[in-house]
C-alpha cells in the first residue's frame, strides 16, 4: 500500500487537500494530511523543509498543495537517486493542475498525478519525454515486471535512441508475453535480429533482460535484471553477518550472477533465528524463508548428499534443496559450494516478461 503525505498552506488549499485526502483513501492509499499556516489548525510546529526531510525518507509519495516553488526549495536538499526518491507532486491550491515533479517513472509520480487529476477533476501535468511521445520507457517496463535497472545512464540512452527513431534491440533470457513496443527489435543473445526483415541492420544499442553480469548482446547494452535468483544457504551456528555476506557475494560472483538478481535467501528452519543470515537479508532488503526438514526432503532433484549435514539438520542437503524450494521448483544454476562453515547454492525461478 502506497504511503502518501499531503501538505497544504492556505484555507483554499486545505479544501483541496481534504478532497484529495478523501479520494486517495478511497483508492486504498495510506494517506495523511498536514497543515502549515497560522490560519490552519493544527499547524506544523516545524518548518516545511524539516517536515520534507523527515517524510522524504519514510513515505512513498509527497503531495504539496500550493506553489511549485515551495516544493522545489523543500525537496532540493533531499534528492538522492531516481531509484530511491519518493514520488513528488504539486497540486495548485484551487485543484486545477496535478503536476508530476519528481520520480515520475520509478517512483510512480506520473501515474499518481493522473489519479489525483481524476479525483479533483484537474489536469495532469507530465513532462517526461517518453510519456509525451507515447514511447516505451525502460524504467516503467522494469518496474512493472519487478526488475531492477542497474545502469540508469544506459536506460536514458535507450529513451534518447527511441525518441530519435534509432532501432533499439531487445533480448531476454526469459519468456516474453505480449507484443514488443514500437521501436524495439527482438534479437538473440548475439544481438542479431531474429526476424528476417530486421536482419539488415544489427542494433548498436539495446536492452537485455538477464541475471548474468556478462550478458551484453549490443555495443551499448542496458541490462534489466529480474530478482529471479534464490540463494540457498547453510551455515555453522553463530556465523557473523560479514562472513555470510562474503559467502553470498562469492557464490554470485562465481556463478556470474548480478547482485541485483538476488531476490530471496532460503535455509532450513533450524536457521530461522540465525542473526548473520537475518542481517544479510535486511541489508539486501530481500525475504529470508526457511523450511522444515520434511519439506526439504520432499523437494525433487539430484542433490549433493552429506551425512554430517543430515545428522545436524535432518536433511542431507540444505543449500541446494532450499534454493530449489524457494524458487518454486526452479532449476539450479550453481551447485553447492562450501567454505569456512558456510554452504551456498543458487536456483533460478521461472520468470516471464510481460508487455501490455
N, C-alpha and C positions, 0 to 999 in steps of 0.2 A: 504494500500500500504506500503510495507516494505521500511523503510528509511535506506540507506546504505552509509557509509562514507568510501572512499578508500584513502589510503595514500601511496606514493612512495618516494624513497630516492636516485634514480640514473637515469641516462639517459636511460639505458636499462629498468629499472623498470618503467619509465614513459611510454615507448612504450607499455609495457604490460598492465599498468594501464589504458591507453587510450582505448585500445582494450576491456578491461574488462568493463570499464565505458559505452562504446557504446553498448556492448552486454547486460548488465544488464538493461540499459534504454529501449532497445527493448523488454525486458521481462516484462516491466511495473513497474520496481522498481524506486523509487525516490533516485537517486544516485548523490553524489558529490565527486569530485577528489581534493585531497590536495597534495602538494609537500613540501618536507623538505630536501633541499640541496642547497648549494651555486651555484651549476651548473644548477639549475632549476628555472624557473620563472613562476608564482610568488612563492616564497618560504615562508613558515610559519615563522612568527616572534617569535612565542612561541616554547617552547621545545616540543618534541614528547610526553613526559609524561604529560605535561599540555594539549596538544591537546587531548590526550586519555581521560584524566579525564573529559574534557568538553563533548566529544562526547559519552563516555560510558553511560552517563545518558540519552541522548536525542535521540540516534539512535537505530535502531533495529539490526544493524549489523555493524561491523568494519572489514575492509579487509586491512591487511598490505601487501604491495608488497615489499618484502625484506626478511631479515633473521628472523627466528623464535625467536632468542634471543631478537631482538628489540621489538617484540610484547609481549613476556613474561614479560620482565622488565617493559614495559609500562603499561600493564593491571594489573600487580600484586597488586598494592595498591587499585585498583578499584573493585576487585572481591568481591561480597557480597553473592549472592544466585543463585542457579540454576533457581529459579522462576523468578528472575528479571534481571539477567545478559544478555546482548545482545549476539548475535552470534558473534564469533570472528574467522576470517580465516586468514591464511597466504598463500600468493602465492609467490613463488620464482620469482626473477626479470626476469628470462627467460620464465616464464609461463609454466613450466613443471609439477608443482605439485600444487594442491589446498588442503590445509591442514585444516581440521576442528579442531580448537584449544580449543574453549570454547563454552558451551551451545549447544552441538550437537543435543540434542533432543528438550527440551522445547524452546530453543532459535532458533532452526532451522538451526544450523550451518552445520549439516550433509547434509541435502537436498540442502542447498545453495552451499556447496562445490561441490556437483555433478553438479549443474547448471553452476558454474564457470568453472569447468573442461570441460564441454561440450562447453562453449563459447570459451575457449582458446585452446581446443584440448589437455588438460592436463590430468593428473592422479589425481583423487580424493583420498585423504588420510584420512581415517576414522578409528578411533581406538576404538570406543565403542564396548564392547564385544558382546552385543546383535545383533548389526549390522553385526559384523564379522561372527557370527554363525547363522545369519538369524533367530534369536529368537524374540519372542514377547517382546516388550518394553512397560512397563506400562505408562511411561511419554509420549511417542509418541501417544499411544492409547488415553490417556486422552486429549491431545492437539487436536487431530483430531476430538474428539467428544465434544469439548467445555466444558471439565470438569477440575476440579482442583484436584491436588494431595496434600492433607494437610500434609501427612506423607511421606516425601521423603526417609527417612531411611527404612520404610517398603517397598517402591517401589524398593529400591535397593536390599532388601532381596528377593523380588519376582524374580527379574532378576537372582540373585545368585542361587535360587532354580531351576529355569528353566534351567540354564546352567549346573547344577549338575544332571539334569534328574529327579528331585523330582516332584511329582504331585502337581499342583497348582490349587486350587479351584477357581470357578468364579460364583458369584451370582449377579443378577441385579434386582432392583426393577422396572426396565423399560424394555420395549420390546427390544429384541435383533434381529438384522438383520445380516445375513451373518453367516459364519461358524467360530466357535471358533478356534483360532490358536492351533497348536500342543502344547501339554503340559498343556493346560487348561482343567479342568473338570467342566462341568456345574453342579451346586449344588443348593439346595433350601435354604431357609432362615435359616435353622439349620446347614448348611454346609454339608448336606448329598447329595452325587451324585444322580442325577435324573435318570441316566441310570443304568439299572440292572447290566451291565458288570463292571461298575465302583464302585458298592456299597460295594465291598470287603474292600475298604480302604477309610476312610474319610480323605481328605487332611487336614493337620495341618496348612497349610499356604494358603492364598487365597486373592482374590480381591472381594470387594463388591462395586458395583455401587449403591450409595444410597444418600439420602438427610438427613438421620436420624443419629443422633450422636451415638445412642446405637446399631446400626446395626453392629454386629460383629459375623458373622457366623463361623469364623475359630479361632483357638487358636491364630494365628497371622494373623490379617486382615489388608489389605491395602485398605483404603477407596478411592474411586474415586467419586468425588462429582460434578454432573452437576449443572449449575446455573439455575435450573428449577423452583425455588420458587419466587413468586411475592408477595411483601408486599404492601397491600393496606393501605392507611393511611389518616386519617382526623385529623385536629388539630385546636385549637383556634389560632387566628392570633397572630403572634409575638413569637411563641414558640421558645426557644433557641435550637441551634444545640445539645447541651448536653441532653436536655430533649427529643428531637426527637430520639437521639441515644439510650438513656436508654429505651425508649418505644419499639424501634425496637428490641433491644437485649433481652428485657423481653419477647416479643412476640415469638421470635425464640427459646429462652430457654424453655418457657412453651410448645411450640409445639415439642420440642425435635429435632429441625432442626439445621443442621450445618450452621455456619456463611457463609461458602464458597458456600452454596446452593443459597444464595440470589442473584438473577440476575436482579431485577428491583424493583423500588418503584413507586407506582401509586397513583393518587388522582384526585379530581375534578379540573377543570381548574381555579376555583377561587383561588387555591393554587399554581398556576404555578410560582409565584414570591415569594413563602414562603421561606425565606432565610434559616430557620432551616432545612427544608427538602432538599433544594438545597445543603447545606453544607454537609449533611449526604450522599447524593448521590455522591458528589465529593469525599468524604472520602472513600467510598466503591468502587468508580470507576464503578458505575452502572448507567444506564439510569433512568431518572425521567420523567414519562409520565403522562399527565393529559388529562381528557376527559370532554366533556360538560355534563351538567345535562341531556340533552336529550339522549346522548349515554349511560349514566349510567342507566337511567330509562328503556331503552330498553334491558338492559342486563338480560337474563333469569336466574331464580334461586329463591331459597327460602331464603330471606334475612331478617335480623332483621330490624324493622322499627322504625324510630324516627321522630316525628312531628317537634321537635325542629330543627333537622338537615335539614329537608325538608324546613323549613321556611328560614333558613340561606343560604342553598346551592342550593335549587331547586330540591333535590333528597333525598329520605328517608334514604339512607344508602350510605356512601361514601367508607368506607374502604373495605367492602366485595364486593361491585359491581365493584370497580376499580381493585381489585385484580383479580377477575374473568375475567374482560375485558382485563386486561393487560396480563393475561396468555393465551389469545386466547381461552377463554371459558373452561379453565381447571377446576379442582374441588377444592373446599375449603378444606384445611387441618387444618385450625384453624379459628374458628368463631370470630366474633367481640369481642374484649375486649377493655376496656377504663379505663384510669386513668389519673388524673391531666391534663385534657384537650387534650389528645391525644388518638385516637382510631386506632386500628390496626386489620388486618386480613391477613391470608396467603392463597394463592392458588398455586396449582401445575400444571405446564404446562404438556401437553402430550409430552413425550420425547422418543426418540428411540436411542439405541446404535447400532453403525454400526461396523462390521468387514469387511474389504475388502478381 
